């Protein structure tokens, strides 16, 4: 299947790195370390209620890594801890708290990105390695020398336990928590009462050292015929820009499938009984002679317009702009109360082109002015009413575009933007967390 809608992330912006770092910090702060207890000669010790009090991550990096990976590196970090001590030596019993720190902490995590069975981006695998260069503990009080004697045993045990907890926490953060955020990306959703859109991925993401490229299906479909498909003959979008963090490439197929879906749903058949005043004046002037000759008694009857598309409209994107061509049957009636309709126009086929190209009409050249007015005053407001809510861009909850720049190309357009976090990853996770 050819790509319909391309989506490329160019590098990891400072804002995304900051949000990723904040999320990792929150996960590391919530590390749960089991109690530590042991015996050395006549010394019995128990360490409990271990909690992280401070993190210092001076060197961290979030980056793309080839073979579908997103890598996160932390170097030379420190983790401050505080825990409760219980010491028994012969008949001496002492309790209190100890401050400790893990120094020279190095962590490397790689998240493998892929397409799941539903076509959604997922983290399919996570690898992690962690090491702690040294562990320090501060002691005070009358038994300080005793504690210093025991510190080697205590810090060695604490270093081992802490090191064992880092990777499970980060693996859970990627495979469970971050996947719950990716679950919020729209895949196949209704747009309105008539059509839906399919944003499922066509392939696994293509990741290089500087970009991640996602190919979405980007096809609309009528809700009553969800399995209907449309041949994609649109040019393949090419993304070369790098000024913005994210680029969305939208081909003619994207718009054609929307117009096709609306046509299949019968939405493009319109009956307009409330004709705008300016248009009514134009139409009555154009048909004045016919009205008088047909039946002058009904000349003041309200107008009724019927528009029926005979085939799905087509979209054309060029560097100069975008246009939509519609082939339709257009009928104009007088609608006298409690009487049959009086047809003023013969059912004719015409083509309307909206956009930068000249408006033209086949077989109804004398009505070019009224038809253009009909398009501007009646049809376009109806279309705008249906599309004013827009279509959701396939982004996770809490993210949206800012500083958008739209560029037209031959056969497709690109939307460049930076990512804005309206909610943090932790806030989105908590919002969609399943109650225990």
LOTI-978530 format. One line per 5 residues: number of its first residue (from 0); their letters; for each residue z, y, x of C-alpha. Coordinates in steps of 0.25 Angstrom, whole numbers, padded with zeros to 4 digits. Layout:
NUM = A = Z,Y,X ~ ...
END
This chain:
0 = XXXXX = 0000,0000,0000 ~ -0004,0014,0006 ~ 0007,0024,0008 ~ 0008,0034,-0004 ~ 0020,0042,-0001
5 = XXXXX = 0024,0044,0014 ~ 0038,0049,0018 ~ 0042,0052,0032 ~ 0055,0056,0038 ~ 0052,0063,0051
10 = XXXXX = 0064,0062,0060 ~ 0079,0063,0056 ~ 0083,0077,0054 ~ 0096,0083,0058 ~ 0101,0083,0044
15 = XXXXX = 0098,0069,0042 ~ 0105,0065,0055 ~ 0117,0073,0051 ~ 0117,0066,0038 ~ 0116,0052,0044
20 = XXXXX = 0126,0056,0055 ~ 0136,0060,0044 ~ 0134,0047,0036 ~ 0136,0039,0049 ~ 0149,0047,0052
25 = XXXXX = 0154,0045,0038 ~ 0152,0030,0039 ~ 0159,0029,0053 ~ 0170,0037,0048 ~ 0172,0026,0037
30 = XXXXX = 0173,0015,0047 ~ 0184,0005,0043 ~ 0190,-0002,0055 ~ 0199,-0014,0053 ~ 0214,-0014,0057
35 = XXXXX = 0216,-0019,0072 ~ 0229,-0026,0076 ~ 0233,-0034,0087 ~ 0244,-0039,0097 ~ 0246,-0037,0112
40 = XXXXX = 0259,-0043,0117 ~ 0270,-0037,0109 ~ 0261,-0026,0104 ~ 0256,-0027,0090 ~ 0246,-0017,0085
45 = XXXXX = 0239,-0014,0072 ~ 0228,-0003,0070 ~ 0225,0001,0056 ~ 0219,0012,0047 ~ 0208,0015,0057
50 = XXXXX = 0199,0027,0053 ~ 0189,0036,0059 ~ 0194,0050,0060 ~ 0182,0057,0068 ~ 0168,0054,0072
55 = XXXXX = 0161,0061,0084 ~ 0146,0057,0084 ~ 0140,0067,0094 ~ 0127,0059,0097 ~ 0120,0053,0085
60 = XXXXX = 0106,0051,0081 ~ 0098,0047,0068 ~ 0084,0043,0071 ~ 0072,0035,0067 ~ 0070,0022,0075
65 = XXXXX = 0057,0014,0074 ~ 0056,0001,0067 ~ 0062,0007,0054 ~ 0075,0012,0059 ~ 0084,0024,0057
70 = XXXXX = 0094,0024,0069 ~ 0107,0031,0071 ~ 0114,0033,0084 ~ 0128,0038,0088 ~ 0131,0039,0102
75 = XXXXX = 0144,0043,0109 ~ 0152,0045,0096 ~ 0167,0044,0094 ~ 0175,0039,0083 ~ 0190,0044,0081
80 = XXXXX = 0199,0034,0074 ~ 0213,0034,0069 ~ 0221,0022,0065 ~ 0235,0017,0062 ~ 0243,0009,0073
85 = XXXXX = 0254,-0001,0071 ~ 0261,-0005,0084 ~ 0272,-0016,0086 ~ 0278,-0018,0100 ~ 0290,-0027,0100
90 = XXXXX = 0300,-0019,0090 ~ 0292,-0006,0091 ~ 0283,-0003,0079 ~ 0274,0009,0079 ~ 0264,0015,0069
95 = XXXXX = 0255,0027,0069 ~ 0240,0031,0071 ~ 0231,0031,0083 ~ 0219,0040,0085 ~ 0207,0033,0092
100 = XXXXX = 0193,0036,0096 ~ 0180,0027,0098 ~ 0172,0034,0109 ~ 0157,0032,0114 ~ 0153,0026,0100
105 = XXXXX = 0138,0022,0100 ~ 0131,0018,0087 ~ 0117,0014,0084 ~ 0112,0011,0070 ~ 0098,0008,0066
110 = XXXXX = 0094,0007,0051 ~ 0082,-0001,0048 ~ 0074,0005,0037 ~ 0064,-0003,0027 ~ 0059,-0004,0013
115 = XXXXX = 0067,-0013,0004 ~ 0061,-0021,-0008 ~ 0061,-0009,-0017 ~ 0054,0000,-0008 ~ 0066,0008,-0004
120 = XXXXX = 0069,0012,0010 ~ 0081,0004,0015 ~ 0090,0002,0027 ~ 0087,-0013,0029 ~ 0095,-0015,0042
125 = XXXXX = 0105,-0009,0051 ~ 0108,-0011,0066 ~ 0120,-0005,0073 ~ 0127,-0005,0086 ~ 0140,0003,0090
130 = XXXXX = 0148,0004,0102 ~ 0161,0011,0106 ~ 0163,0015,0120 ~ 0178,0017,0120 ~ 0190,0018,0111
135 = XXXXX = 0202,0027,0113 ~ 0215,0028,0106 ~ 0226,0039,0107 ~ 0241,0035,0107 ~ 0253,0043,0107
140 = XXXXX = 0268,0041,0104 ~ 0279,0033,0111 ~ 0271,0021,0111 ~ 0259,0028,0117 ~ 0259,0019,0130
145 = XXXXX = 0260,0006,0121 ~ 0248,0011,0113 ~ 0240,0014,0126 ~ 0243,0000,0130 ~ 0237,-0005,0117
150 = XXXXX = 0226,0005,0116 ~ 0216,-0004,0123 ~ 0218,-0015,0113 ~ 0218,-0006,0101 ~ 0206,0003,0105
155 = XXXXX = 0198,-0010,0109 ~ 0201,-0016,0096 ~ 0198,-0003,0088 ~ 0185,-0001,0096 ~ 0180,-0015,0092
160 = XXXXX = 0183,-0013,0078 ~ 0177,0001,0077 ~ 0164,-0004,0084 ~ 0163,-0016,0074 ~ 0164,-0006,0062
165 = XXXXX = 0153,0004,0066 ~ 0141,-0004,0064 ~ 0145,-0011,0051 ~ 0148,0003,0045 ~ 0135,0009,0049
170 = XXXXX = 0127,-0003,0045 ~ 0133,-0002,0031 ~ 0130,0013,0031 ~ 0115,0010,0033 ~ 0113,-0003,0025
175 = XXXXX = 0122,0000,0013 ~ 0125,0015,0012 ~ 0112,0021,0017 ~ 0104,0011,0009 ~ 0111,0016,-0003
180 = XXXXX = 0106,0030,0000 ~ 0092,0024,0001 ~ 0094,0018,-0012 ~ 0093,0032,-0018 ~ 0079,0034,-0014
185 = XXXXX = 0069,0033,-0026 ~ 0060,0021,-0026 ~ 0054,0019,-0040 ~ 0059,0029,-0050 ~ 0054,0036,-0063
190 = XXXXX = 0049,0050,-0061 ~ 0049,0053,-0076 ~ 0047,0045,-0089 ~ 0033,0042,-0086 ~ 0032,0038,-0071
195 = XXXXX = 0040,0033,-0059 ~ 0038,0034,-0044 ~ 0038,0023,-0033 ~ 0044,0027,-0020 ~ 0045,0013,-0014
200 = XXXXX = 0042,0012,0001 ~ 0029,0005,0004 ~ 0034,0000,0018 ~ 0046,0000,0028 ~ 0048,0014,0034
205 = XXXXX = 0040,0017,0047 ~ 0050,0023,0057 ~ 0047,0030,0070 ~ 0055,0037,0080 ~ 0053,0050,0072
210 = XXXXX = 0049,0046,0058 ~ 0051,0037,0046 ~ 0039,0035,0037 ~ 0041,0030,0023 ~ 0029,0026,0014
215 = XXXXX = 0033,0027,-0001 ~ 0024,0022,-0012 ~ 0025,0035,-0019 ~ 0019,0031,-0032 ~ 0021,0035,-0047
220 = XXXXX = 0020,0025,-0058 ~ 0021,0025,-0073 ~ 0034,0020,-0078 ~ 0028,0011,-0088 ~ 0018,0005,-0078
225 = XXXXX = 0027,0004,-0066 ~ 0019,-0006,-0058 ~ 0006,0002,-0059 ~ 0000,0006,-0046 ~ -0010,0016,-0041
230 = XXXXX = -0020,0014,-0029 ~ -0016,0024,-0018 ~ -0029,0030,-0012 ~ -0022,0043,-0006 ~ -0022,0046,0009
235 = XXXXX = -0011,0041,0017 ~ -0001,0053,0020 ~ 0001,0056,0035 ~ 0014,0063,0039 ~ 0013,0071,0052
240 = XXXXX = 0022,0082,0049 ~ 0036,0083,0056 ~ 0042,0096,0053 ~ 0051,0091,0041 ~ 0060,0079,0041
245 = XXXXX = 0053,0071,0029 ~ 0039,0071,0025 ~ 0034,0065,0011 ~ 0019,0062,0011 ~ 0013,0062,-0004
250 = XXXXX = -0001,0057,-0006 ~ -0010,0059,-0018 ~ -0006,0045,-0022 ~ 0008,0050,-0025 ~ 0003,0060,-0035
255 = XXXXX = -0008,0051,-0040 ~ 0001,0040,-0044 ~ 0010,0050,-0052 ~ -0002,0055,-0060 ~ -0007,0041,-0062
260 = XXXXX = 0007,0037,-0067 ~ 0008,0048,-0076 ~ -0006,0045,-0081 ~ -0003,0030,-0084 ~ 0010,0035,-0091
265 = XXXXX = 0002,0043,-0100 ~ 0009,0056,-0097 ~ -0004,0064,-0093 ~ -0008,0063,-0108 ~ -0003,0077,-0114
270 = XXXXX = -0003,0083,-0127 ~ 0000,0098,-0127 ~ 0003,0104,-0140 ~ 0010,0117,-0135 ~ -0001,0123,-0128
275 = XXXXX = 0002,0135,-0119 ~ -0002,0148,-0125 ~ -0012,0153,-0114 ~ -0019,0139,-0115 ~ -0020,0139,-0130
280 = XXXXX = -0027,0153,-0130 ~ -0037,0148,-0120 ~ -0040,0135,-0128 ~ -0041,0142,-0141 ~ -0051,0152,-0135
285 = XXXXX = -0059,0141,-0129 ~ -0060,0133,-0142 ~ -0060,0145,-0152 ~ -0074,0142,-0156 ~ -0072,0127,-0158
290 = XXXXX = -0059,0130,-0166 ~ -0066,0139,-0176 ~ -0078,0130,-0178 ~ -0069,0118,-0180 ~ -0059,0123,-0189
295 = XXXXX = -0054,0137,-0189 ~ -0042,0134,-0197 ~ -0035,0127,-0186 ~ -0038,0137,-0175 ~ -0024,0141,-0174
300 = XXXXX = -0019,0127,-0173 ~ -0011,0123,-0161 ~ -0018,0117,-0149 ~ -0015,0103,-0144 ~ -0020,0098,-0130
305 = XXXXX = -0021,0084,-0126 ~ -0023,0080,-0111 ~ -0026,0066,-0107 ~ -0028,0061,-0093 ~ -0039,0051,-0092
310 = XXXXX = -0035,0046,-0078 ~ -0024,0048,-0068 ~ -0024,0062,-0062 ~ -0027,0062,-0047 ~ -0020,0070,-0036
315 = XXXXX = -0027,0076,-0024 ~ -0020,0082,-0012 ~ -0027,0091,-0002 ~ -0022,0100,0009 ~ -0025,0112,-0001
320 = XXXXX = -0016,0106,-0012 ~ -0015,0095,-0023 ~ -0023,0094,-0036 ~ -0022,0084,-0047 ~ -0035,0080,-0055
325 = XXXXX = -0033,0076,-0070 ~ -0044,0070,-0078 ~ -0040,0071,-0093 ~ -0045,0072,-0107 ~ -0041,0086,-0114
330 = XXXXX = -0041,0088,-0129 ~ -0038,0101,-0136 ~ -0034,0101,-0151 ~ -0030,0110,-0162 ~ -0018,0104,-0169
335 = XXXXX = -0017,0110,-0183 ~ -0004,0106,-0190 ~ -0005,0094,-0198 ~ -0020,0093,-0195 ~ -0028,0084,-0186
340 = XXXXX = -0030,0089,-0172 ~ -0043,0098,-0170 ~ -0049,0094,-0156 ~ -0055,0106,-0149 ~ -0059,0100,-0136
345 = XXXXX = -0067,0087,-0133 ~ -0060,0077,-0125 ~ -0065,0080,-0111 ~ -0062,0075,-0097 ~ -0058,0085,-0087
350 = XXXXX = -0052,0086,-0073 ~ -0041,0096,-0070 ~ -0037,0098,-0055 ~ -0024,0104,-0052 ~ -0021,0110,-0039
355 = XXXXX = -0029,0118,-0028 ~ -0042,0114,-0033 ~ -0050,0121,-0044 ~ -0047,0117,-0058 ~ -0059,0111,-0065
360 = XXXXX = -0063,0104,-0078 ~ -0074,0095,-0081 ~ -0081,0095,-0095 ~ -0072,0107,-0099 ~ -0076,0118,-0091
365 = XXXXX = -0075,0129,-0102 ~ -0060,0124,-0103 ~ -0057,0126,-0089 ~ -0048,0138,-0091 ~ -0040,0132,-0103
370 = XXXXX = -0039,0118,-0096 ~ -0033,0125,-0083 ~ -0023,0133,-0092 ~ -0020,0120,-0099 ~ -0017,0114,-0086
375 = XXXXX = -0008,0125,-0081 ~ -0001,0128,-0094 ~ 0001,0115,-0101 ~ -0002,0102,-0092 ~ 0004,0107,-0079
380 = XXXXX = 0018,0111,-0086 ~ 0018,0097,-0092 ~ 0016,0091,-0078 ~ 0026,0100,-0072 ~ 0036,0096,-0082
385 = XXXXX = 0034,0081,-0079 ~ 0035,0083,-0064 ~ 0045,0094,-0063 ~ 0056,0084,-0059 ~ 0048,0080,-0047
390 = XXXXX = 0048,0066,-0040 ~ 0060,0062,-0032 ~ 0057,0061,-0017 ~ 0061,0047,-0011 ~ 0073,0052,-0004
395 = XXXXX = 0088,0046,-0004 ~ 0098,0053,-0013 ~ 0104,0065,-0006 ~ 0091,0069,0001 ~ 0080,0079,-0002
400 = XXXXX = 0069,0087,0004 ~ 0070,0101,0009 ~ 0061,0111,0015 ~ 0049,0103,0009 ~ 0035,0106,0015
405 = XXXXX = 0023,0101,0007 ~ 0009,0099,0014 ~ -0004,0095,0008 ~ -0013,0085,0015 ~ -0026,0078,0011
410 = XXXXX = -0021,0067,0001 ~ -0006,0069,0002 ~ 0005,0080,0004 ~ 0017,0079,0013 ~ 0031,0085,0010
415 = XXXXX = 0039,0088,0022 ~ 0054,0091,0020 ~ 0068,0090,0027 ~ 0079,0081,0021 ~ 0091,0087,0014
420 = XXXXX = 0103,0080,0011 ~ 0109,0084,-0002 ~ 0119,0073,-0001 ~ 0124,0065,0011 ~ 0122,0050,0013
425 = XXXXX = 0137,0047,0010 ~ 0136,0055,-0003 ~ 0124,0048,-0008 ~ 0130,0034,-0004 ~ 0143,0037,-0012
430 = XXXXX = 0135,0042,-0024 ~ 0127,0029,-0025 ~ 0138,0020,-0020 ~ 0140,0008,-0029 ~ 0155,0007,-0034
435 = X = 0163,-0004,-0028
END
